[in-house]
Amino acid sequence: MDTKHCAVDGWVDAIPAPGPRGTATFDLIVRPADADTVAPDAPDTVVACTSENPRITHELLNGIQPGDLLRVTGTLVQSQAPGESARLTVDALEVLEAALIPVLRDMVMDRYGDYCVIFDGDRDQVPVFTSLGQWVGLADNPDAIATLIDIHERVNGGDA
């Protein structure tokens, strides 16, 4: 097994996931430094990363999102099996560039005071919940949200 300590720059492919015993795992997509000279259809390199450092694990699980450009430093283990990803045990992490905030197009959650509603572009009806997650009801359309909230507050004495 070939190992070396190195720094790798790449993009987070998917939301980092919690692993066993307080670890976090994620895949990093790495493009060659000389990407202009590589064939356009050349595949990117996927590096499977994991960290046991509590500070890094917390950042991965709470602050990192797909598309973030990271510099990770740690011990890289090259796989002996062809086609398998290299594995990097991360001991330092730096966010070089945060991904753009995703724009929700199909479904949007909004807040009305102590109430939350979910707009779905494919439906006229709007689910309404309290901010604590209690089901209020289904408004027939966005214009009926206020009426549904008023009824809920009258029935429940103003408690959302």
The 8 nearest C-alpha neighbors of each residue, nearest first, counted from 0:
[[1, 2, 77, 79, 76, 78, 3, 75],
 [0, 2, 77, 76, 3, 78, 75, 79],
 [3, 1, 76, 75, 0, 77, 74, 4],
 [4, 2, 75, 74, 5, 76, 1, 73],
 [3, 5, 74, 73, 75, 2, 6, 72],
 [6, 4, 72, 73, 3, 74, 7, 75],
 [5, 7, 72, 71, 70, 73, 8, 4],
 [8, 6, 71, 70, 72, 9, 5, 29],
 [9, 7, 70, 69, 71, 29, 6, 68],
 [10, 8, 29, 28, 27, 68, 69, 7],
 [9, 11, 68, 28, 27, 66, 67, 12],
 [10, 12, 27, 65, 66, 67, 13, 26],
 [11, 13, 65, 26, 27, 10, 28, 66],
 [14, 12, 65, 11, 15, 25, 26, 64],
 [13, 15, 64, 65, 16, 25, 12, 63],
 [16, 14, 25, 24, 60, 59, 13, 23],
 [17, 15, 24, 23, 18, 14, 25, 60],
 [18, 16, 23, 22, 24, 15, 19, 60],
 [17, 19, 22, 23, 24, 16, 21, 20],
 [18, 20, 22, 21, 17, 23, 51, 24],
 [19, 21, 22, 18, 51, 17, 23, 53],
 [22, 20, 19, 18, 51, 23, 17, 53],
 [23, 21, 51, 18, 50, 19, 20, 17],
 [22, 24, 17, 18, 56, 50, 49, 16],
 [25, 23, 49, 16, 48, 15, 18, 17],
 [26, 24, 15, 48, 47, 16, 49, 27],
 [27, 25, 47, 12, 46, 48, 11, 45],
 [26, 28, 11, 46, 10, 9, 45, 12],
 [29, 27, 45, 10, 9, 44, 12, 11],
 [30, 28, 9, 44, 43, 27, 45, 8],
 [29, 31, 43, 44, 32, 34, 28, 9],
 [30, 32, 34, 33, 29, 43, 37, 44],
 [33, 31, 34, 30, 35, 29, 36, 37],
 [32, 34, 31, 35, 36, 37, 30, 38],
 [35, 33, 31, 37, 36, 32, 30, 38],
 [36, 34, 33, 37, 38, 39, 32, 31],
 [35, 37, 34, 33, 38, 39, 31, 32],
 [38, 36, 34, 35, 39, 41, 33, 31],
 [37, 39, 41, 40, 36, 35, 34, 42],
 [40, 38, 41, 37, 35, 34, 42, 36],
 [39, 41, 38, 42, 37, 43, 34, 36],
 [42, 40, 38, 39, 43, 37, 34, 44],
 [43, 41, 40, 44, 39, 30, 38, 45],
 [44, 42, 30, 29, 28, 45, 41, 31],
 [43, 45, 29, 28, 30, 46, 42, 84],
 [46, 44, 28, 27, 84, 29, 26, 47],
 [45, 47, 27, 85, 84, 26, 86, 48],
 [48, 46, 26, 86, 25, 84, 85, 87],
 [49, 47, 87, 25, 24, 86, 26, 88],
 [48, 50, 24, 88, 23, 89, 87, 25],
 [51, 49, 89, 22, 23, 52, 88, 56],
 [50, 52, 22, 53, 21, 56, 49, 23],
 [51, 53, 55, 50, 54, 56, 90, 22],
 [54, 52, 56, 55, 57, 51, 21, 22],
 [55, 53, 57, 56, 52, 58, 59, 51],
 [54, 56, 58, 52, 57, 53, 59, 50],
 [55, 57, 53, 59, 23, 58, 54, 52],
 [56, 58, 54, 60, 55, 59, 61, 53],
 [59, 57, 62, 55, 61, 56, 60, 54],
 [60, 58, 63, 56, 57, 61, 62, 15],
 [59, 61, 57, 58, 15, 56, 62, 63],
 [62, 60, 58, 59, 57, 63, 56, 64],
 [61, 63, 58, 59, 60, 64, 57, 15],
 [64, 62, 59, 61, 58, 60, 67, 65],
 [63, 65, 14, 67, 66, 62, 11, 13],
 [66, 64, 13, 11, 12, 14, 67, 63],
 [65, 67, 98, 11, 10, 64, 68, 12],
 [68, 66, 98, 97, 10, 11, 65, 96],
 [69, 67, 10, 96, 95, 9, 94, 97],
 [70, 68, 94, 95, 9, 8, 93, 71],
 [69, 71, 8, 93, 7, 92, 94, 6],
 [72, 70, 92, 7, 6, 91, 69, 89],
 [73, 71, 6, 91, 89, 5, 90, 7],
 [72, 74, 89, 90, 88, 4, 5, 87],
 [73, 75, 4, 88, 87, 3, 5, 76],
 [76, 74, 87, 3, 2, 86, 4, 73],
 [75, 77, 2, 86, 85, 1, 87, 78],
 [78, 76, 85, 1, 75, 79, 2, 86],
 [79, 77, 85, 80, 83, 76, 84, 0],
 [78, 80, 77, 81, 0, 83, 1, 85],
 [81, 79, 78, 83, 82, 84, 77, 85],
 [82, 80, 83, 79, 78, 84, 77, 85],
 [81, 83, 80, 84, 78, 79, 85, 45],
 [84, 82, 81, 80, 78, 85, 79, 77],
 [85, 83, 46, 45, 47, 86, 78, 82],
 [84, 86, 77, 46, 78, 76, 47, 83],
 [87, 85, 47, 76, 75, 48, 46, 84],
 [88, 86, 75, 48, 74, 89, 47, 76],
 [87, 89, 49, 74, 73, 50, 48, 75],
 [90, 88, 73, 50, 72, 91, 87, 49],
 [89, 91, 73, 72, 88, 52, 50, 92],
 [92, 90, 72, 71, 89, 73, 93, 55],
 [91, 93, 71, 70, 72, 94, 55, 69],
 [92, 94, 70, 69, 95, 71, 91, 72],
 [95, 93, 69, 96, 68, 70, 97, 92],
 [96, 94, 69, 68, 93, 70, 97, 67],
 [97, 95, 68, 94, 67, 98, 69, 66],
 [96, 98, 67, 68, 99, 94, 95, 66],
 [99, 97, 67, 66, 100, 96, 65, 64],
 [98, 100, 101, 97, 66, 67, 102, 96],
 [99, 101, 98, 102, 97, 64, 103, 66],
 [102, 100, 99, 103, 98, 104, 65, 64],
 [103, 101, 104, 100, 99, 107, 105, 106],
 [102, 104, 105, 106, 107, 101, 108, 100],
 [103, 105, 106, 102, 107, 120, 119, 101],
 [104, 106, 120, 119, 103, 107, 121, 118],
 [105, 107, 119, 118, 104, 103, 120, 117],
 [108, 106, 118, 117, 103, 109, 119, 105],
 [107, 109, 117, 116, 118, 106, 115, 110],
 [110, 108, 116, 115, 117, 107, 111, 118],
 [109, 111, 115, 114, 112, 116, 108, 113],
 [110, 112, 114, 115, 113, 109, 116, 145],
 [113, 111, 114, 110, 115, 130, 129, 159],
 [112, 114, 130, 159, 129, 111, 115, 110],
 [115, 113, 129, 111, 130, 112, 128, 110],
 [116, 114, 110, 128, 130, 109, 127, 129],
 [117, 115, 127, 109, 108, 126, 110, 128],
 [118, 116, 108, 107, 126, 125, 119, 109],
 [117, 119, 107, 106, 125, 108, 120, 116],
 [120, 118, 106, 121, 122, 105, 117, 107],
 [119, 121, 105, 122, 106, 118, 123, 104],
 [120, 122, 119, 123, 105, 106, 118, 124],
 [123, 121, 119, 124, 120, 125, 118, 140],
 [122, 124, 140, 125, 139, 121, 141, 119],
 [125, 123, 139, 140, 122, 138, 137, 126],
 [124, 126, 138, 137, 118, 117, 140, 127],
 [127, 125, 137, 116, 117, 136, 138, 124],
 [126, 128, 116, 135, 136, 115, 137, 125],
 [129, 127, 134, 135, 115, 133, 132, 114],
 [128, 130, 114, 133, 132, 131, 159, 115],
 [129, 131, 114, 113, 132, 115, 128, 159],
 [132, 130, 129, 133, 128, 159, 113, 114],
 [131, 133, 129, 130, 128, 134, 115, 114],
 [134, 132, 129, 128, 131, 135, 130, 159],
 [133, 135, 128, 136, 132, 127, 129, 126],
 [136, 134, 128, 127, 133, 129, 151, 137],
 [137, 135, 127, 134, 126, 138, 128, 147],
 [136, 138, 126, 125, 127, 139, 124, 135],
 [137, 139, 125, 140, 144, 143, 124, 126],
 [138, 140, 124, 143, 137, 125, 123, 141],
 [139, 141, 124, 123, 138, 143, 142, 125],
 [142, 140, 143, 144, 125, 138, 139, 124],
 [141, 143, 140, 144, 145, 139, 146, 138],
 [142, 144, 146, 141, 138, 140, 145, 139],
 [145, 143, 147, 138, 146, 141, 142, 148],
 [146, 144, 148, 147, 143, 149, 142, 141],
 [147, 145, 149, 143, 148, 144, 150, 142],
 [146, 148, 144, 150, 149, 145, 151, 143],
 [147, 149, 151, 145, 146, 150, 152, 144],
 [150, 148, 146, 152, 151, 147, 145, 153],
 [151, 149, 153, 147, 148, 152, 154, 146],
 [152, 150, 148, 154, 149, 153, 155, 147],
 [151, 153, 157, 155, 149, 156, 150, 154],
 [154, 152, 150, 156, 151, 155, 157, 149],
 [153, 155, 151, 152, 156, 150, 157, 149],
 [156, 154, 152, 153, 157, 158, 151, 159],
 [155, 157, 153, 152, 158, 154, 151, 159],
 [156, 158, 152, 155, 153, 159, 151, 154],
 [159, 157, 156, 155, 152, 151, 153, 113],
 [158, 129, 113, 157, 152, 114, 130, 155]]
